[in-house]
Amino acid sequence: MNLPPVYFDAATAAPLHPVARQALLAALDDGWADPGKLYAKARRARQLLDAARAATAEVLRVRPDELSFTASGTAAAHAAVLGGLAGRTRVGRTLVHSAIEHSAVLHAAQRHEAAGGSAVPVPVDSLGRLDLAAWSAAVDAPGVALAALISASHEVGTVQPVADAAQACRSAGVPLCVDAAQSVGRVPVPEGWSVLTASAHKWGGPPGVGLLVVRKGTRWESPHPADEREAGRTPGVLDLPAIVAAAASLRAVAVDAAAEATRLSALVDRIRSTVPATVPDVEVVGDPVDRLPHLVTFSCLYVDGEALLHALDRRGFAVSSGSSCTSSTLRPSHVLEAMGVLSHGNVRISLHRETTPDEVERFLAELPRIVADLRAEAGVVGL
């Protein structure tokens, strides 16, 4: 019997929320005109944009004029980091960031270094949690223009001590940029940050919508050429129907966030306890308690990560990996490397509103045989 496929990769993109679908279809009919123009259709589009901004700002507990929409979460992260640095060149040209930032932040850091700036990575412990002492020392050094900290690891789920990191930044007079892509719509983000970014398709909105929030009083200068849209923070025409859908779905998931966190956390606990009990030589990574409710990562020794993902896909399980340790690169992910944990055969499971307990149980039932078969093919027996 062919069983339906199971999607366990919400950390990459959550399934489109029904509310987002409804809002998107409605806005395609009513919100396609340029909201910057003055005729009736444009005024209607402006009303939709203003309403979407106000609704999103309310969920984030920020002012609407602090929020800009971007073409993606990556675009928002690039603008947040490079704009934060550009606004503080008189102070210095050093960026402090955790060693486990998303690649979007790290690529912005590389661009900054190529232009003559410097970037200082701060280590994490074996659970993926920021070293606060090292962070405090780094942000307190002369010439630091900006600090960047992910709210929770996108690869292992460990929630970062944003409030404590923000306090260290305040004491040093350094603005903090927070990548909250995995948190927004799922768990609250602590206060204290100056710039925040998020991505709609992580919470069930459509792809192609990012959020960039710059708090009033923060020195931030757009890294893009001048543009009159979005208070000069985002160049180009916005995808208004997608923005309307993103705002509607964010409001919907925010209402259910606490209950969903409780439900998904129980399923993740089931995975965290069952996998190491049924599969030999497995390491579950990330903080077991202070973590995102929907995400769990484990690594299987003696298994090629790419082969494991393909084998799971053949059995109908769509999962991701926090490791690029494959035959093509032979290099683990920078997050797992920074944590100093096992990266072979790495699997990231991230659940969503449509995930059922039966799907989780099916995965747990099939995983031991899949791993055993791959190890046997590799000549590893007797575990």
C-alpha positions as CSV (number, residue, x, y, z in Angstrom):
1,M,0.0,0.0,0.0
2,N,1.3,3.4,-1.0
3,L,1.2,5.7,2.0
4,P,0.9,9.5,1.6
5,P,4.1,11.5,1.7
6,V,5.2,13.1,4.9
7,Y,6.6,16.6,5.0
8,F,9.0,17.2,7.9
9,D,10.9,20.3,6.6
10,A,8.9,23.3,8.0
11,A,12.2,25.0,9.1
12,T,12.9,25.5,5.4
13,A,9.3,26.3,4.4
14,A,6.1,25.6,6.2
15,P,3.1,24.5,4.1
16,L,1.0,27.4,3.0
17,H,-1.6,28.3,5.7
18,P,-5.2,28.1,4.5
19,V,-5.7,31.7,5.6
20,A,-2.7,32.7,3.5
21,R,-4.2,31.0,0.5
22,Q,-7.5,32.8,0.9
23,A,-5.9,36.2,1.4
24,L,-3.6,35.7,-1.5
25,L,-6.4,34.8,-4.0
26,A,-8.5,37.8,-2.8
27,A,-5.6,40.2,-3.0
28,L,-4.7,39.0,-6.6
29,D,-8.0,40.5,-7.6
30,D,-8.0,43.5,-5.4
31,G,-4.3,44.4,-4.8
32,W,-2.4,44.3,-8.0
33,A,-2.1,48.1,-8.6
34,D,0.9,50.2,-7.5
35,P,0.1,51.5,-4.0
36,G,2.3,54.6,-4.7
37,K,-0.1,56.0,-7.3
38,L,-3.2,58.2,-6.7
39,Y,-6.0,56.7,-8.7
40,A,-8.7,54.5,-7.1
41,K,-7.2,51.1,-7.7
42,A,-3.9,52.3,-6.3
43,R,-5.6,53.8,-3.3
44,R,-7.2,50.4,-2.6
45,A,-3.8,48.8,-2.9
46,R,-2.4,51.3,-0.4
47,Q,-5.2,50.4,2.0
48,L,-4.3,46.8,1.7
49,L,-0.6,47.5,2.2
50,D,-1.2,49.7,5.2
51,A,-3.5,47.1,6.8
52,A,-1.0,44.4,6.3
53,R,1.7,46.5,7.8
54,A,-0.4,47.4,10.8
55,A,-1.4,43.8,11.4
56,T,2.1,42.5,11.2
57,A,3.5,45.2,13.4
58,E,0.8,44.4,16.0
59,V,2.0,40.8,16.2
60,L,5.6,41.9,16.5
61,R,4.7,44.6,19.0
62,V,6.4,47.3,17.0
63,R,5.3,50.5,15.3
64,P,4.1,50.2,11.7
65,D,6.5,52.8,10.5
66,E,9.4,50.7,11.9
67,L,8.4,47.8,9.7
68,S,9.4,47.3,6.0
69,F,8.6,44.4,3.7
70,T,11.4,42.9,1.6
71,A,11.6,40.4,-1.2
72,S,12.7,37.6,1.1
73,G,14.1,36.8,4.5
74,T,17.6,36.7,3.0
75,A,17.2,40.2,1.5
76,A,16.0,41.4,4.9
77,A,19.0,39.9,6.6
78,H,21.5,41.4,4.1
79,A,19.9,44.8,4.5
80,A,19.7,44.6,8.3
81,V,23.4,43.8,8.7
82,L,24.9,45.9,5.9
83,G,22.5,48.8,6.8
84,G,23.3,48.6,10.5
85,L,27.0,48.7,9.7
86,A,26.7,51.6,7.2
87,G,24.8,53.6,9.8
88,R,27.6,53.3,12.3
89,T,30.8,53.8,10.3
90,R,31.8,56.7,12.5
91,V,31.9,54.4,15.5
92,G,33.8,51.6,13.8
93,R,33.7,48.8,11.2
94,T,33.6,45.7,13.3
95,L,30.7,43.3,13.2
96,V,30.2,40.8,16.1
97,H,28.1,37.7,15.4
98,S,27.6,34.3,16.7
99,A,29.3,31.4,15.0
100,I,26.0,29.8,14.2
101,E,24.3,32.6,12.3
102,H,22.3,31.7,9.2
103,S,24.3,31.8,5.9
104,A,22.5,35.0,4.9
105,V,24.1,36.9,7.8
106,L,27.5,35.2,7.3
107,H,27.4,36.2,3.6
108,A,26.7,39.8,4.6
109,A,29.6,39.6,7.0
110,Q,31.8,38.3,4.1
111,R,30.8,41.2,2.0
112,H,31.6,43.6,4.8
113,E,35.0,42.0,5.2
114,A,35.7,42.2,1.5
115,A,35.0,46.0,1.7
116,G,37.6,46.4,4.4
117,G,35.6,45.8,7.6
118,S,36.1,43.1,10.1
119,A,33.8,40.4,11.6
120,V,34.3,38.6,14.9
121,P,32.5,35.3,15.4
122,V,31.6,34.3,19.0
123,P,31.6,30.6,19.9
124,V,28.8,28.4,21.2
125,D,28.9,25.4,23.5
126,S,28.1,21.8,22.6
127,L,24.4,22.5,22.9
128,G,24.6,25.3,20.4
129,R,24.1,28.1,23.0
130,L,26.0,31.4,22.8
131,D,29.0,31.9,25.0
132,L,27.7,35.0,26.8
133,A,31.1,35.9,28.5
134,A,32.8,35.8,25.1
135,W,29.9,37.8,23.6
136,S,30.1,40.5,26.2
137,A,33.8,40.9,25.7
138,A,33.5,41.0,22.0
139,V,30.8,43.7,21.9
140,D,32.6,45.8,24.5
141,A,35.7,46.0,22.3
142,P,36.6,49.3,20.5
143,G,35.2,49.9,17.1
144,V,32.2,47.6,17.2
145,A,29.5,49.0,15.0
146,L,26.9,46.2,15.1
147,A,26.2,42.8,16.7
148,A,24.1,40.0,15.1
149,L,22.5,37.1,16.9
150,I,20.1,34.5,15.6
151,S,17.1,34.1,17.9
152,A,17.1,30.3,17.7
153,S,19.3,28.0,15.7
154,H,17.7,27.1,12.4
155,E,19.7,23.8,12.4
156,V,19.4,22.4,15.9
157,G,16.7,24.5,17.5
158,T,18.6,25.8,20.5
159,V,17.1,29.1,21.7
160,Q,19.7,31.8,22.1
161,P,19.9,34.1,25.2
162,V,18.7,37.1,23.3
163,A,17.7,39.2,26.3
164,D,21.1,38.7,28.0
165,A,23.0,39.4,24.8
166,A,20.9,42.5,24.3
167,Q,21.8,43.7,27.8
168,A,25.5,43.3,27.0
169,C,25.0,45.3,23.8
170,R,23.1,48.0,25.6
171,S,26.0,48.3,28.2
172,A,28.5,48.6,25.3
173,G,26.3,51.0,23.3
174,V,26.1,48.6,20.3
175,P,22.8,47.9,18.4
176,L,21.7,44.3,18.2
177,C,20.4,42.7,15.0
178,V,18.3,39.6,15.5
179,D,17.5,37.1,12.8
180,A,14.1,35.8,14.1
181,A,13.1,33.7,11.0
182,Q,12.6,30.5,13.0
183,S,10.9,32.2,16.0
184,V,8.3,34.7,14.6
185,G,4.9,33.0,14.6
186,R,6.1,30.3,16.9
187,V,7.6,31.7,20.1
188,P,8.0,35.3,21.4
189,V,11.2,37.1,20.6
190,P,12.7,38.9,23.7
191,E,13.0,42.7,23.7
192,G,16.2,44.6,23.5
193,W,17.1,44.4,19.8
194,S,17.5,47.3,17.4
195,V,17.0,45.5,14.1
196,L,14.9,42.4,13.5
197,T,14.3,40.2,10.4
198,A,11.9,37.3,9.6
199,S,10.6,35.4,6.6
200,A,7.0,34.7,5.8
201,H,7.3,31.2,4.4
202,K,8.7,30.0,7.7
203,W,5.3,30.5,9.4
204,G,3.1,29.4,6.6
205,G,3.0,32.6,4.5
206,P,3.9,32.6,0.8
207,P,7.6,32.7,-0.3
208,G,9.0,36.0,-1.4
209,V,8.1,38.1,1.7
210,G,10.6,39.2,4.3
211,L,10.3,41.5,7.3
212,L,12.8,44.2,8.2
213,V,12.2,46.1,11.4
214,V,14.4,49.0,12.4
215,R,13.6,50.5,15.7
216,K,13.3,54.3,16.0
217,G,16.5,55.9,17.1
218,T,18.7,53.1,15.5
219,R,21.4,54.4,13.2
220,W,20.7,52.5,10.0
221,E,21.5,53.4,6.4
222,S,20.1,51.5,3.4
223,P,22.8,49.6,1.6
224,H,20.8,49.9,-1.6
225,P,20.6,52.8,-4.1
226,A,18.0,55.4,-3.2
227,D,14.4,54.3,-3.7
228,E,11.2,56.0,-2.5
229,R,9.4,52.8,-1.5
230,E,9.2,51.4,2.1
231,A,10.7,54.5,3.6
232,G,13.8,54.0,1.4
233,R,14.6,50.7,3.1
234,T,13.5,48.3,0.3
235,P,14.0,49.0,-3.4
236,G,11.6,47.9,-6.1
237,V,7.9,47.1,-6.4
238,L,6.5,45.0,-3.6
239,D,4.5,41.7,-4.1
240,L,1.4,43.1,-2.5
241,P,-0.8,40.0,-2.7
242,A,1.9,38.0,-1.1
243,I,2.4,40.6,1.7
244,V,-1.4,40.6,2.4
245,A,-1.3,36.8,2.6
246,A,1.8,36.9,4.8
247,A,0.2,39.3,7.3
248,A,-3.1,37.3,7.4
249,S,-1.3,34.0,8.1
250,L,0.9,35.6,10.7
251,R,-2.1,36.8,12.6
252,A,-3.6,33.4,12.4
253,V,-0.6,31.4,13.6
254,A,0.1,33.9,16.4
255,V,-3.4,33.1,17.8
256,D,-2.6,29.4,17.9
257,A,1.2,29.7,18.6
258,A,1.1,28.7,22.3
259,A,-1.2,25.7,21.8
260,E,0.8,24.6,18.7
261,A,4.1,24.9,20.6
262,T,2.8,22.6,23.3
263,R,1.5,20.0,20.7
264,L,4.6,20.0,18.6
265,S,7.0,20.0,21.5
266,A,5.4,16.7,22.7
267,L,6.0,15.2,19.3
268,V,9.6,16.4,19.2
269,D,10.1,15.0,22.7
270,R,8.9,11.6,21.3
271,I,11.4,11.8,18.5
272,R,14.2,12.9,20.8
273,S,13.7,9.9,23.2
274,T,12.9,7.2,20.6
275,V,15.5,7.7,18.0
276,P,18.6,7.1,20.2
277,A,16.7,4.2,21.9
278,T,16.0,2.4,18.6
279,V,19.0,3.4,16.4
280,P,22.5,2.6,17.6
281,D,25.3,5.2,17.5
282,V,23.0,8.2,17.2
283,E,23.6,11.6,18.7
284,V,20.6,14.0,19.2
285,V,22.0,17.5,19.1
286,G,20.9,20.8,20.5
287,D,19.5,21.9,23.8
288,P,16.9,19.4,25.0
289,V,14.9,22.0,27.0
290,D,15.6,25.5,25.8
291,R,14.7,24.9,22.2
292,L,12.2,25.6,19.5
293,P,9.1,23.5,19.9
294,H,9.0,22.1,16.3
295,L,12.6,21.2,15.5
296,V,14.9,18.3,16.3
297,T,18.2,17.2,14.8
298,F,20.2,14.0,15.2
299,S,23.2,12.5,13.5
300,C,23.9,8.8,12.7
301,L,27.4,7.5,12.8
302,Y,28.6,5.3,9.8
303,V,25.9,6.8,7.5
304,D,26.4,9.2,4.6
305,G,24.0,12.1,5.1
306,E,23.1,12.5,1.5
307,A,22.3,8.8,1.2
308,L,20.2,8.9,4.3
309,L,18.1,11.8,3.0
310,H,17.6,10.0,-0.3
311,A,16.6,6.8,1.4
312,L,14.1,8.6,3.6
313,D,12.7,10.4,0.5
314,R,12.2,7.1,-1.2
315,R,10.1,6.0,1.8
316,G,8.0,9.2,1.6
317,F,9.7,11.4,4.2
318,A,10.8,14.9,3.2
319,V,13.5,15.9,5.7
320,S,16.4,18.2,5.6
321,S,20.0,18.1,6.9
322,G,22.0,20.5,9.0
323,S,25.1,19.0,7.4
324,S,26.6,19.3,4.0
325,C,29.0,16.5,4.8
326,T,28.5,14.6,1.6
327,S,30.7,13.1,-1.0
328,S,30.8,16.4,-2.9
329,T,32.0,18.7,-0.1
330,L,33.2,16.5,2.8
331,R,32.5,19.4,5.1
332,P,30.0,19.6,7.9
333,S,27.7,22.5,8.4
334,H,29.2,25.5,10.2
335,V,26.6,25.2,13.0
336,L,27.5,21.5,13.8
337,E,31.2,22.3,13.4
338,A,30.9,25.2,15.9
339,M,29.2,23.0,18.4
340,G,31.8,20.3,18.0
341,V,29.1,17.5,17.6
342,L,28.7,14.5,15.3
343,S,27.7,15.6,11.8
344,H,27.7,12.3,9.9
345,G,24.2,11.2,8.7
346,N,22.6,14.3,10.0
347,V,18.8,14.7,9.8
348,R,16.8,17.7,10.7
349,I,13.1,17.1,11.4
350,S,10.9,20.2,11.6
351,L,7.2,19.9,12.2
352,H,4.2,22.1,11.3
353,R,0.5,22.6,11.9
354,E,-0.4,19.7,9.6
355,T,1.9,17.2,11.3
356,T,0.1,14.3,13.0
357,P,1.2,11.9,15.7
358,D,0.7,9.0,13.2
359,E,3.2,10.5,10.8
360,V,5.7,10.8,13.6
361,E,5.1,7.2,14.6
362,R,5.5,6.0,11.1
363,F,8.8,7.8,10.8
364,L,10.1,6.3,14.1
365,A,9.0,2.8,13.0
366,E,10.8,3.0,9.6
367,L,14.0,4.9,10.6
368,P,15.9,2.0,12.3
369,R,15.6,-0.3,9.3
370,I,16.6,2.5,6.8
371,V,19.7,3.3,8.8
372,A,20.6,-0.4,9.3
373,D,20.3,-1.0,5.6
374,L,22.5,1.9,4.7
375,R,25.1,0.8,7.2
376,A,25.0,-2.8,5.8
377,E,25.5,-1.4,2.3
378,A,28.6,0.4,3.7
379,G,29.9,-2.8,5.3
380,V,29.1,-1.7,8.9
381,V,27.5,-4.5,10.8
382,G,27.1,-5.8,14.3
383,L,26.1,-2.5,15.9
